[in-house]
Amino acid sequence: MPKISIVIPLYNKGSIVRKTLESVINQTFSDFEIIIANDGSTDDSVAIVESFKDKRILLFHQENKGAAAARNFGIEKASGELIAFLDADDIWKNNHLEEIFQLYNDFPCCGMYCSRYAMKISNNKIIPIDYLPELKNDFRGVIPDYFRASLHYRVGLTSAVSIPKSILEKYNFNTEVSSGQDTELFTKIAIHFPVAITDKVTMQYDFSTNNHLSKTPITKKKLFDFSQFAKFESKNPSLKSFLDLYRIEYALNFRVLGAIKKSNAYLKDVTTEIPFKTRLLLKLPPFILRSLLKLKHWLRSKGIDFTVYH
């Protein structure tokens, strides 16, 4: 039985999955299995996976049900005591699993183990991720306040997260939600369990690909229900601020598409102070917001990144 099971949901990532798999096979820590949950791919993804002659790679198939169902399917097939998640377009440095497993051994009572990561925002630009001053770059161990640390950049990024299988037998990805399943699950776990983080950057998140491929408008997505966290928010100001950021983000995205009532429905529950530039955007007509969004995407493709939420 391997120490770590790596769960990779796969749907039409033939152009990039080879590089992702190579980043796993080249790990300095080798006691793992790779669970590929093929979610009904129609391109050459499966053929590329099958071209790898590594007995640690286990390929399973299901009809297309979405990333949440694919991850749950992969978890069911996994036999490791620790489940590491990796999306088929992200890359691990070769010390990722070694750092995560050492963290798991050093802090055995945690519900999540997270690596630090860098974010690729364009073909030529990779930016490091810094958290709040309370979580300095050389900090390693149990995070004092997970939700406060996640206010600028998420600590719980899927490909940077590993979770004990015993935890995932109680919690899983919500298949009724089509966007934000990972945030919902990680929030549930972080409410009830401590979270540990490494002091090493061991993962590259390809935001340029994720951003480019996000074609489904928010009006067509099923988002997670914030009300499930209401009683916890009332007792945890950091959690409230963390979830308010998502309420504001959703509100702005709905406004971009002209869904003003839906936008206002999210805003009415926000009690965290909204930054001036965000308040300004929330008053602009949708057609102007759409033009500004196109400009932001163009700037990001040139390696210029910024946020309107802080």
TIDREN-579849 format. One record per residue (C-alpha): residue in three letters; x, y, z. Coordinates in steps of 0.05 Angstrom, whole numbers, plus 5000, padded with zeros to 4 digits. Each point is the difference from the previous one (the first is absolute). Layout:
! TIDREN-579849
    aa      x      y      z
   ALA      X      Y      Z
...
! end
This chain:
! TIDREN-579849
    aa      x      y      z
   MET   5000   5000   5000
   PRO   5031   5067   4979
   LYS   5007   5057   5049
   ILE   4970   5051   4952
   SER   4947   4994   4946
   ILE   5001   5056   4949
   VAL   4931   5013   4970
   ILE   4999   5034   4931
   PRO   4933   5014   4967
   LEU   5009   4997   4925
   TYR   4955   5032   4947
   ASN   5029   5019   4932
   LYS   5068   5023   5024
   GLY   5040   4964   4947
   SER   5042   5062   4985
   ILE   5028   5005   5070
   VAL   4989   4936   5040
   ARG   5067   4970   4979
   LYS   5039   5056   5034
   THR   4956   4993   5062
   LEU   5012   4925   5005
   GLU   5075   5009   4990
   SER   5001   5048   5059
   VAL   4970   4944   5043
   ILE   5045   4944   4975
   ASN   5061   5042   5014
   GLN   4983   5010   5074
   THR   5056   4987   5050
   PHE   4948   4964   5043
   SER   4980   4937   4964
   ASP   4951   4962   5045
   PHE   4937   5020   4963
   GLU   4947   4979   4950
   ILE   4970   5044   4947
   ILE   4924   4994   4992
   ILE   4978   5029   4934
   ALA   4924   5011   5000
   ASN   4984   5008   4927
   ASP   4935   5040   4997
   GLY   4978   4980   4930
   SER   5057   5032   4961
   THR   4989   5004   4925
   ASP   5070   5023   4979
   ASP   5067   4962   5004
   SER   5006   5008   5076
   VAL   4991   4926   5014
   ALA   5049   4978   4946
   ILE   5053   5047   5030
   VAL   4989   4971   5070
   GLU   5004   4929   4972
   SER   5066   5016   4967
   PHE   5032   5004   5069
   LYS   5026   4932   5021
   ASP   5000   5012   5075
   LYS   4963   4948   5042
   ARG   4983   5054   5051
   ILE   4953   5032   4950
   LEU   4929   4972   5006
   LEU   4949   5024   4949
   PHE   4926   4997   5014
   HIS   4942   5023   4956
   GLN   4932   5031   5012
   GLU   4951   5037   4956
   ASN   5006   5076   5002
   LYS   4974   5024   5067
   GLY   5046   5058   5016
   ALA   5062   5011   5042
   ALA   4967   4990   5068
   ALA   4973   4931   4981
   ALA   5067   4981   4968
   ARG   5038   5018   5063
   ASN   4950   4961   5044
   PHE   5007   4941   4952
   GLY   5076   5004   5006
   ILE   4996   5003   5076
   GLU   4958   4937   5001
   LYS   5054   4964   4959
   ALA   5058   5026   5042
   SER   5035   4956   5051
   GLY   5049   5050   5029
   GLU   4993   5029   5070
   LEU   5010   5070   4972
   ILE   4965   5027   4938
   ALA   5037   5052   4959
   PHE   4960   5037   4947
   LEU   5029   5023   4934
   ASP   4963   5030   4941
   ALA   5022   4978   4931
   ASP   5027   5069   4982
   ASP   5041   5015   5062
   ILE   5072   4981   5014
   TRP   5036   4976   5063
   LYS   5073   5012   5014
   ASN   5037   4935   5014
   ASN   5000   5011   5075
   HIS   4925   5012   5008
   LEU   4980   4932   5028
   GLU   5062   4996   5044
   GLU   4984   5067   5032
   ILE   4926   4982   5008
   PHE   5013   4932   5031
   GLN   5050   5029   5049
   LEU   4949   5052   5020
   TYR   4948   4945   5009
   ASN   5048   4962   5045
   ASP   5019   5061   5041
   PHE   4929   5025   5011
   PRO   4957   4937   4999
   CYS   4935   5030   5027
   CYS   4984   5046   4942
   GLY   4943   4995   4950
   MET   5039   5030   4942
   TYR   5073   5006   4980
   CYS   5016   5057   4952
   SER   5061   5018   4960
   ARG   5017   5070   4978
   TYR   4993   5014   4926
   ALA   5017   5047   4944
   MET   4949   5023   4949
   LYS   5010   5001   4925
   ILE   4959   5058   4973
   SER   5026   5001   4929
   ASN   5048   4961   4956
   ASN   5059   5041   5024
   LYS   4980   5021   5070
   ILE   5000   4960   5065
   ILE   4986   5037   5065
   PRO   5014   4977   5071
   ILE   4942   4998   5049
   ASP   5007   5037   5065
   TYR   4950   4995   5056
   LEU   4985   5051   5054
   PRO   5057   5023   5047
   GLU   4974   4952   5052
   LEU   5021   4942   4955
   LYS   5071   5017   4980
   ASN   5037   4965   4943
   ASP   5044   4961   5048
   PHE   4943   4975   5043
   ARG   4989   4925   5002
   GLY   4949   4965   5044
   VAL   4928   5007   5022
   ILE   4970   5065   4973
   PRO   4975   5044   5057
   ASP   4941   5026   4960
   TYR   4987   4964   4934
   PHE   4944   5045   4977
   ARG   5037   5065   5015
   ALA   5062   4973   4965
   SER   4956   4986   4938
   LEU   4972   5070   4992
   HIS   5049   5021   4945
   TYR   5016   4933   4969
   ARG   4969   4934   5018
   VAL   5043   4955   5042
   GLY   4955   4941   4980
   LEU   5014   4996   4926
   THR   4980   4931   4974
   SER   5066   4978   4970
   ALA   5037   5024   5062
   VAL   4955   4962   5049
   SER   5006   4930   5030
   ILE   4948   4971   5047
   PRO   5001   4936   5042
   LYS   4953   4948   4970
   SER   4967   4992   5068
   ILE   4976   5073   4995
   LEU   4975   4989   4929
   GLU   4957   4942   5025
   LYS   4960   5052   5038
   TYR   5003   5058   4950
   ASN   5001   4999   4924
   PHE   4993   5045   4939
   ASN   4929   5024   4989
   THR   4977   4973   4933
   GLU   4939   5046   5000
   VAL   5047   5060   4994
   SER   5033   5015   4933
   SER   5047   5056   5024
   GLY   5035   5008   5067
   GLN   4995   4928   5023
   ASP   5072   5002   5025
   THR   4989   5065   5039
   GLU   4937   4971   5031
   LEU   5035   4936   5022
   PHE   5063   5033   5025
   THR   4958   5050   5039
   LYS   4962   4943   5034
   ILE   5065   4965   5019
   ALA   5035   5063   5024
   ILE   4942   5017   5045
   HIS   5008   4935   5037
   PHE   5074   4983   4994
   PRO   5067   5035   5003
   VAL   5036   5013   4935
   ALA   5075   4996   4990
   ILE   5043   5032   4946
   THR   5071   4990   4974
   ASP   5052   5054   4995
   LYS   5020   4978   4930
   VAL   4968   5019   4933
   THR   4990   4932   4967
   MET   4943   5011   4951
   GLN   4985   5042   4939
   TYR   4927   5018   4989
   ASP   4985   5014   4927
   PHE   4950   5057   5008
   SER   5011   5020   4927
   THR   4969   4935   4976
   ASN   4946   4998   5052
   ASN   4981   5072   4986
   HIS   4999   4989   4925
   LEU   4958   4937   5004
   SER   4947   5029   5046
   LYS   4946   5007   4947
   THR   4937   4984   5040
   PRO   4966   5064   5024
   ILE   4986   5004   5075
   THR   4925   5003   4984
   LYS   5006   4928   4975
   LYS   5040   4975   5060
   LYS   4974   4968   5064
   LEU   5036   5035   5057
   PHE   5007   4974   5071
   ASP   4950   5022   5052
   PHE   5030   5051   5049
   SER   4944   4989   5051
   GLN   5031   4934   5022
   PHE   5056   5040   5033
   ALA   4956   5053   5033
   LYS   5007   4975   5072
   PHE   5075   4994   4992
   GLU   5007   5070   4969
   SER   4964   5031   5059
   LYS   5055   4974   5046
   ASN   5060   5008   4954
   PRO   5014   5069   4970
   SER   5056   4974   4956
   LEU   4953   4948   4969
   LYS   4948   5055   4989
   SER   5051   5044   4964
   PHE   5025   4941   4959
   LEU   4930   4981   4976
   ASP   4981   5073   4989
   LEU   5056   5004   4949
   TYR   4965   4945   4961
   ARG   4932   5034   5007
   ILE   5030   5064   4972
   GLU   5035   4962   4943
   TYR   4935   4964   4982
   ALA   4961   5065   5004
   LEU   5048   5035   4952
   ASN   4999   4941   4952
   PHE   4924   5000   4999
   ARG   4999   5075   4988
   VAL   5048   4993   4941
   LEU   4946   4956   4967
   GLY   4943   5048   5019
   ALA   4971   4955   5054
   ILE   4991   5058   5048
   LYS   4949   4968   5047
   LYS   5045   4939   5009
   SER   5060   5046   5011
   ASN   4963   5039   5054
   ALA   4977   4935   5033
   TYR   5073   4983   5014
   LEU   5018   5071   5021
   LYS   4945   5005   5052
   ASP   5035   4948   5044
   VAL   5068   5035   4997
   THR   5020   5034   5065
   THR   5074   5006   4985
   GLU   5021   5069   4976
   ILE   5002   5000   4924
   PRO   5062   5036   4970
   PHE   4985   5066   4964
   LYS   5022   4974   4932
   THR   4954   4940   5007
   ARG   4941   5043   5022
   LEU   5012   5044   4939
   LEU   4999   4940   4953
   LEU   4936   4975   5032
   LYS   4966   5065   4978
   LEU   5022   4997   4927
   PRO   4955   4977   4944
   PRO   5012   4928   4977
   PHE   5024   5019   4931
   ILE   5057   5042   5030
   LEU   5017   4943   5048
   ARG   5006   4952   4942
   SER   5048   5047   4965
   LEU   5042   5007   5063
   LEU   5001   4924   5008
   LYS   5026   4991   4930
   LEU   5054   5051   5015
   LYS   5019   4963   5064
   HIS   5006   4934   4962
   TRP   5043   5034   4947
   LEU   5045   5030   5053
   ARG   5007   4933   5035
   SER   5021   4968   4934
   LYS   5056   5051   4998
   GLY   5021   4982   5071
   ILE   4966   5057   5038
   ASP   4956   4975   5056
   PHE   4958   5036   5052
   THR   4938   4990   5041
   VAL   4940   5045   5013
   TYR   4981   4964   5065
   HIS   5052   5031   5047
! end
